[in-house]
Amino acid sequence: MASIVLVGVVTFYLGHRSSRFASSTHDFLVARRTVRSRRNAAAISGEYLSAASFLGVAGVVLKDGVDALWFPIGFTAGYLALMLFVAAPLRRSGAYTLPDFLEARLGSVRLRRFATAFVVFIGILYMVPQLQGASLALTNILAAPEWLGAVVVTAVVAVNVIAGGMRAITVVQAFQYWLKLFAIAAPAFVLCGVFLVGGGPPTSGALSSPAPPTFTETTTVDVQTDVTLQVSTLTPVTVNDQELPALWLPDEQYQVGEGSTLRFPAGAAVPVVAGAPADNQSWLIPGDGDLTDLLSTYSLIFATFLGTMGLPHVLVRFYTNPDGKAARRTTVHVLLLLGLFYLFPTLLGALSRLYVPELLVTGSTDAAILLLPSAILPGVAGKIIGSITAAGAFAAFLSTASGLLVSVAGVVSTDVLPGRVRDFRVAAAIVALLPMGIALGIRQEDLSLSVGMSFALAASTFSPLLMLGIWWRKLTWTGALAGMTVGGTLVLGALVANVVSNYTGDWAPWFTGQPALFTVPAAFLTTILVSLASSDNVPPDLNAVMLRLHAPDPLGFMRDREVARFGKADERDEPRPYKVKVVKGSKRGRHRK
C-alpha cells in the first residue's frame, strides 16, 4: 500500500510542479515543442508501457507460452515502422493533433471531424484496460473493492492533465518509465537468482517436461468469474462442498460458475482455461499446426506492427519535438528502451508457470507479476519485492492513462469546443469520466488481448492514412474517408460480435478477436481505389505540403500550423495566432539531445 501511495504522491507532485509553467494552449497541447529527444523517448516509453505491457505480457506468456512472444515483439517493432515512415514527416507537418494533420494534408474539414470521432473512440477503448488493470492490482494487493483502482487512477490523472496538459505530464511519464523498468527488472533479477540457487518452494514441474504443471500441495481455488476449463490428463477435483472428488477427463470441457470453489490434491494436474495449452510440450511449441492459428498470428503482427503508428496518444508526443530530426532520433531511443523493458515480463511469465499455476484455473493470469514474488519468497522479502512490482504496475496505469487523456482532450477541445485553455480542461474532465464508467461496467478480459483490439482499430483507420498521406501523392480526402470508414466499421463489427459472443456462448469465429489481417488490407485497398476514382479532389497545395513533409529540416520549410484560439491559463489575454519558424541557427527549436 505504501509503495502505491508513494507513486501517486510523486506523480501528483511532478505534475503539479511542471504545470506551473503551462500558460497557453501551446503548452497544453504540445509542451511548446521543446522537449529534447532523450526525455521525449523516456516519456513515450513510459506512456506506451501500459497495463498490457507490465501485467498483460507476463500473463499471456503464462497462459499461451511462446505464441505470446509476438506481443512484445510487435509492440516494439511497431516503432521501427514509425521511425522509417512517419515520425519525421509528421513533425514537419506542423500539426497539433492527428485530425489537424489530416486536414493539413488533404484540406477537408469533414475528414477532420470524422477522424476526431475515431481518435476519441480509440483513446477511450485503450484507456479502459488501464483502469481495469488498476482495479485488478488493488484487488489482488489490498483486497480492495473492484471499483477503487479505476477511481483512484482517474482522479490522479485528471488532476495532472487538467492542471498542465502535455507540459505537466512529460516529466511525469519520463520518470515513470525508469520507475517501471526498475520495478520489473529488480524483481526479475532477485526471483531468477532464487530460482537458480534452488531456493523457494517446490515448482509445479520443469518447463522442459512434456507433462502439464501440477499442484505441489493441496490447493483450493476460488473462481471469481464464469470460466470453461480443460485438462490433458485425468484430474481429481472437488467442486464446492462435494464429499467425494470428481474425475475430470482429457479432451472434455467443464463449465465452472462464478463463486465456485475447486479443491485439488497435491500432484494433480493444473487445469487451464479452454483454448490455452494444457501441457508444457504444447506451451513450448509455437502454434499448433492449424491454419487458423497461423492466420491469427499474422493478424496479430498486422495489428501491432501497423497499429503503433496509428495510436493518437503515441503520435501526439512526436509533435512535442523541435524538428523532424529530433523526432526520428526520439524513435531510435524508444526502440532501445522498449526492447530492454520487454525482456523482463517475458521472463517473469515463464517463472509464473512454475510457481503460480493456479492462475491458469481462474484465468486471472494478468495477476501473475503481482502474486509471483510472494509465491517464490514467502515472508517479508516477498512482500518487499511485491510492493516494488505493485508500484511499477500503478505507474503503468497512471502514465498511459495520462497520455491517452491528453491526446483525446486535445482533440475534443480544438475540434469540438472553442479551443481555449478552459475548454481543454472541460474536455479532460469529461473524457476522464467516460472510460471510468465503462471499465466499471464491463467484464475484464486479458489486458493484452483487449489492448490488441485498440491496435487493430488504429492499424485499420489511421495507419493507411498516414502511410499514404505521407508517401503517396494521389491520396484524396474522399479516399481517406472511405478507407477509414471501411476499416473502422469492420473492426467495430468484429469487436461487437466478440463482446456479444463472450456473453452468449463463445460462438464467434477467431478473427473477431484478431481482425487486422482482413481489415487492414481492406482499408488500404479501399483508400487507394476511391482515391484513384476521385482524382479531382487532390488538394491544390499538394506540392507545398509534400515539400514541407520531406524537405530536410535545415532548409527551413517546416511551419507550425496556426491555431487561432490560443489563450492564457488565466484567460486575461486576447488569443492570438501562434507561428513558429524553425531555422538553422535560431534559438527557437534548439534542444539538447
N, C-alpha and C positions, 0 to 999 in steps of 0.2 A: 504494500500500500504506500509506504513512504517513497519508494522509487517513482511510482506513478504520479504522486503529488508533486515530487520534485521536478519531474519533466514538465508537468503542467505549469508550475510556477516559473521555471526558466523560460518556457515558451512564451508565456504572457509577458515576462519582463523584457525579453529581447524584442518582441513585437511592439510593446509599448515604447521602448527606448528608440526604436527605429521610426515609429510612427510620428515622432516629434518633428522629423524632417520632411514629412509629407504635407504639402500645402496645396498642390494643384492636381487636376485630373491627370496631368502628365506623370506625376509621382504615383498616383493610384493605379494607373494602367500599365506603365512600362518602367517605373523607377527611374525616370529621366534618361533612359537608355545609356546609363553609365556603369553598368555592372561589369566588372572585369571577368575575364574568361574563366579563371580557376574558381572564383567564388560562384559564378553562374553555373559552372559544371557541378559543383557540390550541391547547389540549390536544386538544379534539375534532377540530380540523382536522389536527393532527399525527397523531392516531390514524387518521383517516379516509383521509388521503392515503397509500394503501398502495402496494405494488408495481404494482398495476393502474393507479394514477394516475401514478406517477413514470415507470415504464417502459412499461406496457401501453398507455396512451392514445397516446403517440407512435408505438408500434409498430403499433397498429391504424390510425392515420391514414396511416402509411407504406403499409400494405397496402391498406386499403379506401377511403381518400380521405374525401370529405365525409360519407359514410354513417357514418363513425366519430365524427362530431361529436356524435351522440346520447349517447355515453358520458359526456363531461364535462358536457354539458347535464343529463343525467339524474342524475349523481352530485351535482350542485349543487342542482338543483331539488327533489330529494327533501327537502332541509331546509326548503323553503318549506311543503310539506305538513306536515312535522313541527312547524314553528313554529305553523301555523294550527290544527292539530287535536290535537296530542298533548303538546307539551313542558310547558306549564304544568300541565294536569290530572295528568299523570304524576308530576310532582314533588310536587304537593299530596297525592297518594295516600299519601305517606309510606313507599312500598315501598323495599326494598333491592335487589331483583333483579326481573327480568321475571316469573318464576313467582310471586314474592311479590305482585306487583301483581294477577295474575290471581286468586290466592286471596283477596286483599283485596276485589276487585270482585265475584267470583262465589261465594266461600265453598266452594270444592271442593278438597280435598286431592288427589283423583285427577287433576283437571285440572292442578294444580301439578306433580305428578310427571311427567305426560305432557309438559308444557311444558319441564320440566327436560331431558328427553331431546332435544328439538329444539334447545334452547339449546346443549347440548354438541355436537350434530352440526353445527349452523351454525357454531359457533366453530371447530371443527376443520376443517371444509370451507373456511372463509375463511383459516385460518392456513396451510394447505398451500401456496397460491400465493405467500405471503410468503417461505416458506422456499425454494421453488423459485426465486424471484426472486433471493434472496441467493446461491444456488448459481450462477445464471446470471451475476450480476455478478462474483463472484470468478473464475469460469472464464474470462470474457472479459478481465478486467483482469490477473489474475495467472497465468493458465493453471493454476489450482489444481484439484485433484480436485473432481468434481461434488458430493461429499458435504460438503465443507468449509464452504461458506456456510451450509447448513442447520444444521450442528452449532454453528457459532460464534454465529449469531443465537439459537438455542435456549438456549445456555449463558448469554449475557449477559442475555437477557430473563428467564430463570428465576431467576437470582440476584437481580435487582432486585425481581421480583414476590414471591418468597419472603421477601425481607428486609422489605418495607414495603407491599406491596399497592398500593391506589389512592393512598395518601398518597405513596408513593415515585415512582410513575410520572407524577403530574400535572405536576410541574415538568419532568420529562424530556420528556414529549410536547409541552408548550408550547415548550420550547427547540427541539425537533426540527422543529416547523412552520417556525419562522423560518430554521432551517438549510436545510430543504428548499426554501423559497422562494428563498433566496439561491443555493442550488446549482443551481437550474434557471433563475432569472431572469438571473443574471450571464452564464452561458454563452450564453443566448439573445441577449442584447444584443451580446456580443462576436462571435458567429458571424454574426448578421444584419449587423453592421457590416462584417465581412469580405466577406460576400456582396454587399452593396450597393455597395461600392467596387471590386468586381471582383477582389478578391484570392483566394487559394486556388487549388486545382487546377480543371481544367475540370469542368463539370457534366455530368450524363447527358442533358441536354436541358432545354428550357423546360417548366414545368408547363402552360403555356397551349398547348403544341403537342399536337395530337391523337395524335401518334406515341408509341409506348412509350418508356420510358427506355432508353438504350444504354450499353454499356461504353465508357469513354473510352480504355482501353488493354487490352491482352491480360490477361485476368483468369482466375485459377484459383480455383475454389470447392470447398472440402471439405464434403461433405454428412455431417452428424453423425447424422441420423435419416432413416428412410424418408420420402420425400416424393413427391407427384404434381405435376408441373409442366405448364404450358401456355404457349404463345406466341401472339402476334397477327400476326406476320409470319414469313417464312422465316428461320430462325435456325441458323447453323452452330455446331456444338458437338462437342468431342472428349471422349468418355467414357472415363475411366480411361486405359489405355495404347494406345488405338487409334491407328494410324498416320495414317488419313485422317479428317477430321471428318465427322460425320453432319449431316443437314439436317433440323431439326425443322420440322414443318408446323403452320400455324394450325389451330384447331378440333380438335386432337388432344391427348391427354393422355399424358404419359410418366412411367413409374414409375422412380424413382431410389432405389437401395438405400442403406442406411447404409454409410458408409465409401467411397462413390464419390467420384471426382474429376472435375469438369467444367471444361473449359477453353474460354473464349470469346474470339474475336479482337476487336480494337478495332473499335467501330462496330456490333457485334452487338446485337440487341435483348435486353433482360433478360427471361428467363422469370419467371413468377410461380407461386406455389402455386395449384393448381386451385381455382377459385371466386373468386379475387381479380381485380380489374380489371387486365387485361393492358396497357391503353394509357392514356395520360393523359386522353383525352377521356372515357372511362368513369369514370376515377378522380375527375374533377371534377364529374360529374353525379350527383345523388342518386338512388339506386335504379336499376333497370333496366327500369322499366315493368311488371314482373311482379307479379302479385298476391301471390305467395309472399314477395317482398322487402318489399312494403308491410306484410304481416301480421307479418313478422319484426321490422320497425321498431317497430310498435305493441307487440309483445310485449316488446321491449327497454325501451320507455317505461314500460310497466306495471311491469316488474321494478325499474327504477332509481328511478322516482318513488315507488313504494309500498314498495319493499324497504328503503329507508333507515330508515323508522320502525319496521321490524321487526328491525333488526340489534341483537342484545343488547349488543354492545360499544359501540354508539353510545348506546343508551338509558341504560346504566348511568352514563354521565358526567352525565346530567341529574339523577340522584339526588344528585350532589355539590353542586348549587346550594342556597343557603339557602332559597329560596322559588320559587313559580311565576313571579313577575315576573322574577326573575333568570334562570330557565330560558328564558323567551321572549326576553329580551334577549341571552342567550348565542347563541341560534339566529340572530338577526339578524346578529350579528358573524360567525358561521360562514359565512353566505351571502356576506358580503363577502370573507372570507379565501379561501374556495374559488374564488369567481369570479375573483379576482386570480391565483391559482395556475394555474388551468387554461388561461389564455391561453398559457402558455409551452410545455407539452408539445405542444399543437396546432401551434404554430409550428415547433418542432423536428422534428415528424413530417413536415411538408412539406419542410423542408430535407433530411431524410434521404433522401427520394426522389430528390433531386438529387445527393447525394454518396455515399451508401452503398446503391445499388440492389441490390448483390449479396446483401443480406439477404433480398430478395424470392425469391431462388433457394432458399436454405436454409430459409426460413420462420422464421428466428430474428429476427423483426422487433422483439421486445422488447429486443434489444441495441442498438437504433438510437441512443438517447441516449448510451450508453456509448462507442460507436465513432465517432459523428459528429465530436467535437472533433478527433481525430487525422486524420480524413479531410479536414477543411477547413483545419486548421493543422498540417501535419506539423512535427515537431520539438518543442522544449521547450515552446513556447506551447500546442500541442495537448495535451501531457501534463499541463500545469498545469490547463487547463480540464477535461480528462478526470478528473483527480483530484478536482476540485470536484464534478462530477456523480456520481462514484462515492461520495463522502461523502454526498451527498444521497440517493442510492439506498439506501445502507446504513442511513441514518437512517429511511427509509421502512419498511424491513423491521423495524427494531427497535421503532419507535413503534406500528405497527399490531399486531404480534405481542404487544407488552406489553398493549395494551388488550384484545385477544382473550383472552389468558391470564388476566388479572384477572377479566373477566366470567365466563368459564367456571369458573374455580377458585372464585369466589364462590358460584356456583350449586351446584356439587358439594359444597362444604364445608358449606353451610347446608341442602341438601335431601337429600344422600346420607350425609354424615358428621355427627358430633355438632355441629360448628359452631364450635369454639373456634379460636383463632389457629393452633395446631399443625395442626388439620385443614385450614385454608386452605393452609398451606404444603405439606402432603402432597398435597392436591388439585392445587396448582400444579405440583408435580414430576411427578405422573402425567400431567396434561393436556399438559404441555410435551413429553413423550416421544412421545405418540401421533401428532400431526401430523408430527413429525420423521421417524418411521418411514414414514409414508405418502408424504411428499414424496420420500424417497429411493427408494421402491419403484415409483412410477407414472410414466408418461410425461408430460413437461411440455407443456402446451398454451399458447395465447395467454393471458397473465395476465388481461387484461380480460375475456376470454370465460369463464374459469373462475371469476373473481370474480362475473361476471354470474349464474352459476348459484346462487351463495350469495344474491344479491339476490332471485332468483326464489323461492327457498325461503322467505326471510324474508317476502316480499310475500304468499306463499300460505298462511302459517301465522299469524304474529303480527300482520301488518297488519290483517286483518279483526277480530281480537280487540281490538286497541287502538282502532280506529275505532268499532266497535260498542259496545265496553265503556265508552267514554268518552261517547258521544253517543246511544246507543240503550238505553232503559230496559228493554226486553223481552228483552235477551240473557240466556240461561241457560247454566249450565256444560255441560249436555248439548249444546246448540247449538254452543258454543265448541269442545268436544271433537270433535264430528262435523266441523265445518269445518276444524279443524286436521288431522284425520286425512285427509280427502279432499284438501285442498290439498297436504299434505306427501307423501302417497302418490303423487299424480300427478307431483310434481316429482322425487321419488326414482326413480320408474319411468322418467321421461324421462332422468334422469342415468345410470342403469344402462344403458339402451338406447344412449345416446350413447357411453358408455365402451366397451361391447362392440362397437359399430359401428366405432369408431376402430381397433380391433384386427382386425376381420374384414371390411374392405372398404367401410366408409362407406356402409352400406345404410340407415341410419336417416333418417327424414324431418326436415325443417328444424326442426320445433317441439320435437324432443328437445333441441336446443341452446338454444332460447329458448321455454320452455313457458309463461311467465307470462300470455300473452294468454288462455289457456284455464284455467289453474289458479287464477288469482286470482278471476275471476268465479265459478268453481265453488265455491271456498272461501266467498266471501261468500254465495252463494245457499244453500249447504248450511247455513251458520251461521244464517241468517235463518229458513229453513223449519223446521229442527229446533227452534230456539228458540220459534217460534210454536206448534209442536206439543207443546212441553213447558213451557208457561207456568206450571205448578205449581212449577217449580224456580227461579223468580225468588227471589233471596235476600231474607230478611226485613228486612235492614238496608239495603235499596236506597236509600231516601230519604236516610239519613245519609251513605252513601258518595257518592252523586251530589252532595250538598251540599258535601261536603269537596272533591270534584274541581273544582267550578265556582265556589265562592264566592271572591270576591276575597281576596287574602292578608291585608289589614289587618283583616278580620273575625275572624281567629284560629281558623278551623275546622280548619286543617291540623294533622294529628297524624302523627308518625312512628310506624310500626308497631313493636311490641315484638319484640325478638329476645332471647329468654331465655337464649341461650347465649353471651353476650358474655364474653370473657376477656382477661386481660392477656397481653402477649407472653411474660413470664416465667412465666405460669400460677400465680403465687403468690396472687393474689386470687381470692376466690369470684366466679363470674359473677353478674351482676345484670341485671335488665331495664333497658332504657335508653329513656327517653322524652324527646322534645324538643317543646316547645310554642313556636311562633313567634308572638309577639305584638308588635304595633306598639309601638315604643318600647323594647323589651327589648334587651339587649346581644346575647343569643344570636340568631343569624340575621342580624345586621347585617353588611354586607360593602361593600367598595368596588366601584365599577363597573369 
